[in-house]
């Protein structure tokens, strides 16, 4: 085995040497040359401190980044501070990272920052360092004429640094025009600092350039701050002013006042603002039509205004202007441009519509309506089919009866005259109308007259027409009750041409009562029946049809006014009066007379009868007013109905006797008496409508449905659950009793009885009781235990029911002791079955219940009722609980006046 090699052998050292060399080579590939910048100890924000040659390190770099956020690197390698920095040590450094995003290659540049004072001492240790304030090297103001003709390159100025006395200074520039667009427009000689321009420049494209000049030593030291150079391009008047539009269109109303603004034109100039090159002047070169001159233009604003008020659209509706704009403040050598301007004259209503003729003639047949008889035309110089041109026509005179109307034809603007109400030749053969025309828009012209007028003569043509019923409604006055056959003046129609009734025939088309007949030739009416004014109040109308020989007709109405005759005596409409004797002693009666008031009140009331008649002894009449009297009884009459004849006489002596029914009643109000009579005699007159009857029937049907549902449900429940009697029957139910006194129909029990229903139910029990009651007797089973009645089951403890007597119909009711449901079944078993089954068991149970725990007689178990005697007005308690009839309630009708007062108070409430 070969011995181990010592750690310090030459081969190990060689390996370490190779690794170190590889690391150095690798670092050399990634790192570039270190750059040293001499800077002061205090750096201001955004201060330029030097430039790094990035292309020398990495030409294809696409991303430049400073690892120190205090410094910013531009694309040209310029290094700026991002904020104020105070260097704490004499040396500082930061790294610039260059990378290519496509190849992912990266390189770094190390930048060393050293204080300038130390560097100067190190490099020029033999020189004296002057401590003075640093001043900027100021450039000479520089400008380049726009579009200069050269010769190029054109010398602009020389930049020079004061440090050139101590160092070898190289000059360079950067910025737009050098290394940015437009590239290579300027350059500087490195050694001399002379600045040149290489070609012409357009100021409108590049008004100025801001360059940065650098002064550096050959080793990269920057003794001077970078210098900003502003090169201004001097403007040349090389741009024409241009209107914003090639054709301007304005409008202005005719007859506008002097100085009215028409419109404004505008032009722009790309030359330098606020110079003569952009100082523009506007003017009107030409107007068409040329005369008269109506417009002017403001030289600086370009506003066009009117110079005359004689703009008339009807003469010239459009003007064309040629306008000019010139720079150099309008001097003759300035650049100029022209444009066209059209001014449209807008219409106003300064012309009235004028009739083409001053008078018109038209004709129309009588009795014609909705017929056009005339068209009139007007002339209007204003713009057609506008509100200034359209005419509105009006009939000013001659149409007082509303026979005509005039409207405007929207297409032709003519006035169309119509007849809207029939004309009568017999009344007027000719009519004269005055018509006028105005525009829809208000007139604003200079004429004093605001409406043009014309005359229309309308001739009415005669037409052979039928009879006229004029007036259509005619009236006659006839006294009622005139004898049948009486003749009277009737209806009259006439021929409009002859104004005569000859040859006209009449017939009635409507006579509701058939009272009259109409003579065919004269129209005279004849009375056919007795006329009764009271039967037909108001005017009685008869429709009449009048016709001529040609069959033409007209319709009229003959109104018969019936004059009143005193043929009716006063009558008392209320034939029955009620006097509540206990609270009132009289009743008021009122009479009415169907005749006119002149034949009516005041009325005279009197009792019809002889002087010694019974009526006069029982009744008295006292007058209340002209139409009413008060009837009162004289003696203490009995309750009942009386007939009292009352005669009522009007002012002219016409009288009538009314048999008045008077009811003396024991009541508080008359309504009480009416209700009492209706219930006792069945004479209450109650009339039910069909809807009330239908509602009652529906209610009855609904009630039957509810009862049927309950019966079915109770039957089903009873079939599922056995019916037994509850144990606590006597504790929660009233006990049935017929009388408080001992009776022969009572069965006393000392304890109770055991029940075993035949068939396993309680139906047999119910059936027996039902049969006993139906046969006319009463059967009550009473059990006494501590003052209560019970039925206990000795063998089925816990199931108890109360047994009440079965009434007519053979049904029984089992009520739960605790208010449970009610079940109803038909009673099936006879009395003999019940008696055979219960009698031996009842004896055994009575013997057991009659003893206490020591088999001795129980003194407090069986208690009989004590006899209370007779004389109670209310009767027996048992009677009150069991009797259903109303016998014995008559005393309620004679409780005295105090009870009536109480009843009256309750009824009012």
PyMOL commands that set and color helices and strands:
alter all, ss='L'
color gray80, all
select helices_A, chain A and resi 10-30+54-57+116-123+162-165+276-278+328-330+597-599+614-618+670-681+690-720+729-732+758-760+763-774+831-849+877-882+890-894+897-908
alter helices_A, ss='H'
color red, helices_A
select strands_A, chain A and resi 35-39+42-43+48-51+63-66+71-73+78-81+85-86+91-100+105-115+142-145+154-158+169-175+186-188+194-197+208-217+227-234+242-243+247-253+261-264+267-268+281-288+295-297+303-306+318-326+336-346+354-355+359-365+371-376+378-379+391-397+404-408+415-419+430-439+452-461+467-468+473-479+487-488+494-495+505-510+516-518+525-527+539-547+553-563+571-572+576-580+586-592+604-607+619-623+628-633+640-649+655-665+802-803+811-815+823-826
alter strands_A, ss='S'
color yellow, strands_A
deselect
rebuild
show_as cartoon
